[in-house]
Amino acid sequence: MSLSMTGYGQSAVDLQGYKISFEVKSVNHRYCEIAIRMPREWACFEDSLRKAVQSRIGRGRIDVYINKENNGESTSAVLNHAMVQAYLHAAEDLKSYGIKGDLAVRDILSLPDVLISPSGFSMDEAQQKIWNDALLQGLEQALDGLLQMRSREGAFLARDIEQRLGRLELLHQEMTELAPEVPNEYRKRLRQRIESLDDGSLAVDEHIFGLEVALFAERSNVEEELIRLRSHFEQCRGLLRQEGPVGRKLDFLIQEMNREVNTIGSKANHLTLVNRVVEMKAELEKIREQAANVE
């Protein structure tokens, strides 16, 4: 079943005195674009987290937010000596601009990344695996919620598109029945026009008259376009039942259907047929808007 590209999921896990919360949001996008925002000390886990998202989502803009907070258990903080030295060197450089003042301990401790948790600082391989597994677990749970929402929304989109395809098929049936009558009605109109202009001096050549009608019938023949349209309808229904990303294929088919309908409109010389073309184009535009959100 088709999936929507819009969804939201969240989860939380507890580990080593911290509550780690996860939020995953997704919206429409031409490709699969992933943005992960989390504490800087967890940058080493980004690659595995990104791969986890890519393994479950084929298309869309996916934003992943990972935050941590102390859950009340005792924890310790580690002084980031490299960052402290960088701040102190920067403070010395500022003095060359005539800026006066000294940094107090309280000032230094309030600066970003001076204190970091042991979970992200000098972790051995075993600790890295523990944290990586915990982050993946929380992310997978959030992705479960996201995909459930995308599935529900995708089912709604598929039903709406199928209903509109049904409307297109009804219009297609009417056009199929009308198309053969177009040359006959042209013949009648042309005969009536000639008779209205005939003052008794006209000699109608039936052979030339027949050729004119035959040429018109050839120019207004839309049988091939109608056959291709029927094929496109069937392919659309098939795509809506497929697993995996189908949005781009749907978009291509909608473009092809629009092209066929435009061709029918340019060939048609029949008011009712032209009206059906207008109705079909309106339905195709609504389908295009819905399909733009299909993965």
C-alpha positions in Angstrom: 0.0 0.0 0.0 1.2 3.5 -0.8 2.7 5.6 1.9 2.4 9.3 2.5 5.5 11.4 2.9 3.9 13.2 5.9 4.3 11.7 9.4 5.5 12.1 12.9 6.8 9.7 15.6 8.4 10.0 19.0 9.9 7.8 21.7 12.2 7.8 24.7 14.7 5.5 26.3 16.6 5.6 29.6 20.3 5.0 29.8 23.0 5.6 32.5 21.1 8.3 34.3 19.7 10.1 31.2 16.3 10.2 29.5 16.9 10.3 25.8 13.9 11.6 23.7 13.4 11.1 20.0 11.2 13.0 17.5 11.0 12.2 13.8 9.1 14.3 11.4 8.8 13.9 7.6 7.3 16.1 4.8 7.2 16.1 1.0 10.5 16.1 -0.8 11.7 14.9 -4.3 14.4 12.8 -2.8 15.3 11.2 0.6 16.9 14.0 2.6 17.8 13.4 6.3 18.7 16.0 8.9 19.8 14.7 12.4 20.0 17.1 15.3 21.5 15.7 18.5 24.2 16.6 21.2 27.5 17.2 19.6 29.3 14.5 21.6 27.2 11.9 19.8 28.4 12.8 16.3 30.2 9.5 16.1 26.7 7.7 16.0 25.3 9.8 13.2 26.3 7.5 10.4 24.5 4.4 11.9 21.4 6.5 12.7 21.3 7.9 9.2 21.5 4.4 7.8 18.7 3.2 10.0 16.4 6.0 8.6 17.4 5.2 5.0 16.6 1.5 5.5 13.0 2.3 6.3 12.1 5.5 4.4 12.6 5.8 0.6 11.5 9.4 0.0 10.8 12.7 1.9 12.5 15.3 4.0 13.1 13.6 7.4 14.1 15.6 10.5 15.4 13.7 13.5 15.7 15.4 16.9 17.5 13.6 19.7 17.7 15.3 23.1 18.9 14.1 26.5 18.1 15.2 30.1 19.1 14.0 33.5 16.4 11.7 34.8 17.2 12.4 38.4 19.9 9.7 38.9 23.4 10.8 40.0 25.6 11.6 37.1 29.0 13.1 36.7 30.4 15.6 34.3 33.8 15.7 32.6 35.8 18.8 32.0 36.6 19.3 28.3 40.2 20.5 28.7 40.6 21.3 25.0 37.6 23.5 25.0 38.6 25.3 28.2 42.0 26.1 26.7 40.4 27.4 23.5 38.2 29.7 25.5 41.2 31.0 27.5 43.3 31.6 24.4 40.4 33.5 22.9 40.1 35.6 26.0 43.8 36.5 25.8 43.4 37.5 22.1 40.5 39.8 23.1 42.8 41.8 25.4 44.7 43.0 22.3 41.5 45.0 21.4 41.6 46.8 24.7 38.9 44.7 26.3 39.5 44.4 30.1 38.3 41.8 32.5 39.1 38.3 33.8 37.2 35.1 33.4 35.9 33.6 36.6 35.3 29.9 37.2 31.6 30.4 37.0 31.9 32.2 33.7 34.0 29.4 32.2 31.6 26.6 33.4 28.7 28.4 31.8 30.3 28.3 28.3 29.0 25.7 25.8 30.8 22.3 25.7 33.0 23.1 28.7 31.3 20.3 30.7 30.3 17.2 28.8 28.9 13.9 30.0 31.0 10.8 30.2 28.6 9.2 27.7 30.1 11.2 24.9 33.7 11.6 26.1 36.5 9.1 25.7 34.1 6.1 25.4 35.7 2.7 24.9 34.4 0.4 22.3 32.1 -1.4 24.7 30.5 1.9 25.9 30.1 3.1 22.3 28.2 -0.1 21.4 25.9 0.3 24.4 25.1 3.9 23.5 24.8 3.2 19.8 22.4 0.3 20.4 20.3 2.5 22.8 20.1 5.3 20.3 19.2 2.9 17.5 16.5 1.4 19.7 14.9 4.7 20.4 15.1 5.9 16.8 13.5 2.6 15.6 10.6 3.1 18.0 10.1 6.7 16.8 10.3 5.5 13.2 7.6 2.9 13.9 5.2 5.7 14.9 6.2 7.8 11.9 5.6 5.0 9.5 2.2 4.1 11.1 1.1 7.7 10.5 2.5 7.7 6.9 0.7 4.4 6.3 -2.7 5.8 7.5 -2.3 8.9 5.5 -1.1 6.9 2.5 -4.2 4.7 2.6 -6.4 7.9 2.7 -4.5 9.3 -0.3 -4.8 6.0 -2.2 -8.6 5.8 -1.6 -9.0 9.4 -2.8 -6.9 8.9 -5.9 -8.8 5.6 -6.7 -12.2 7.4 -6.4 -10.9 10.1 -8.8 -9.7 7.4 -11.2 -13.2 6.0 -11.1 -14.5 9.4 -12.1 -11.9 9.6 -14.9 -13.0 6.1 -16.1 -16.6 7.3 -16.3 -15.6 10.3 -18.3 -13.4 8.1 -20.5 -16.4 5.8 -21.2 -18.5 8.8 -22.2 -15.8 10.0 -24.5 -15.4 6.6 -26.1 -19.1 6.5 -26.9 -19.1 10.1 -28.2 -15.9 9.9 -30.4 -17.5 7.8 -33.2 -20.4 10.2 -33.5 -18.2 13.2 -34.2 -17.7 12.5 -38.0 -21.4 11.7 -38.4 -22.4 15.0 -36.8 -19.9 16.8 -38.9 -21.3 15.3 -42.0 -24.8 16.4 -41.0 -23.6 20.0 -40.2 -21.7 20.2 -43.4 -24.7 19.0 -45.5 -27.0 21.5 -43.7 -24.5 24.3 -44.3 -24.3 23.5 -48.0 -28.0 23.3 -48.3 -28.5 26.7 -46.5 -26.1 28.3 -49.0 -27.5 26.6 -52.1 -29.5 29.0 -54.2 -30.0 26.5 -57.0 -26.7 27.2 -58.7 -24.5 24.8 -56.7 -23.7 21.4 -57.9 -22.4 19.3 -55.0 -19.8 16.7 -55.9 -20.5 13.8 -53.6 -17.1 12.4 -54.1 -15.4 15.6 -52.8 -18.0 15.8 -50.1 -17.1 12.3 -48.9 -13.4 13.0 -49.0 -13.9 16.1 -46.8 -15.8 14.1 -44.3 -13.1 11.3 -44.4 -10.3 13.8 -43.8 -12.2 15.3 -40.9 -12.8 11.9 -39.4 -9.0 11.2 -39.6 -8.0 14.5 -38.0 -10.5 14.1 -35.2 -9.8 10.4 -34.5 -8.9 10.0 -30.8 -9.1 6.2 -30.5 -5.3 5.8 -29.9 -5.4 8.4 -27.1 -8.4 6.8 -25.4 -6.6 3.4 -25.5 -3.5 4.8 -23.9 -5.6 6.6 -21.3 -7.2 3.3 -20.3 -3.8 1.7 -20.0 -2.6 4.6 -17.8 -5.6 4.2 -15.5 -4.8 0.5 -14.9 -1.1 1.3 -14.2 -2.1 3.9 -11.7 -4.3 1.5 -9.8 -1.5 -1.1 -9.8 1.0 1.4 -8.4 -1.3 2.4 -5.6 -1.2 -1.3 -4.4 2.6 -1.7 -4.7 5.0 -1.7 -1.8 7.7 0.9 -1.7 8.1 4.4 -3.2 5.8 5.0 -6.2 5.3 8.7 -6.1 7.6 9.5 -9.0 6.0 6.9 -11.2 2.6 8.3 -10.4 3.7 11.8 -11.3 5.0 10.5 -14.6 1.7 8.7 -15.4 -0.3 11.8 -14.5 1.9 13.8 -16.9 1.2 11.3 -19.6 -2.5 11.3 -19.0 -2.5 15.1 -19.2 -0.7 14.9 -22.5 -3.3 12.4 -23.9 -6.2 14.5 -22.7 -4.7 17.7 -24.2 -4.3 15.9 -27.5 -8.0 14.8 -27.4 -9.0 18.4 -26.7 -7.0 19.7 -29.6 -8.5 17.1 -32.0 -12.1 17.3 -30.7 -14.5 19.3 -32.7 -17.5 18.5 -30.5 -18.8 20.6 -27.7 -19.8 17.7 -25.4 -16.4 16.0 -26.0 -14.6 19.2 -25.2 -16.6 19.6 -21.9 -15.5 16.1 -20.9 -11.9 17.0 -21.6 -12.2 20.0 -19.3 -13.7 17.8 -16.5 -11.0 15.2 -17.0 -8.3 17.8 -16.7 -9.8 19.1 -13.5 -9.8 15.6 -11.9 -6.2 15.0 -13.1 -5.1 18.2 -11.4 -6.7 17.0 -8.1 -5.0 13.7 -8.5 -1.6 15.4 -9.1 -2.0 17.4 -5.9 -2.7 14.2 -3.9 0.0 12.2 -5.6 2.6 14.9 -4.7 2.4 13.6 -1.1 2.9 9.9 -2.0 6.3 8.4 -1.2 
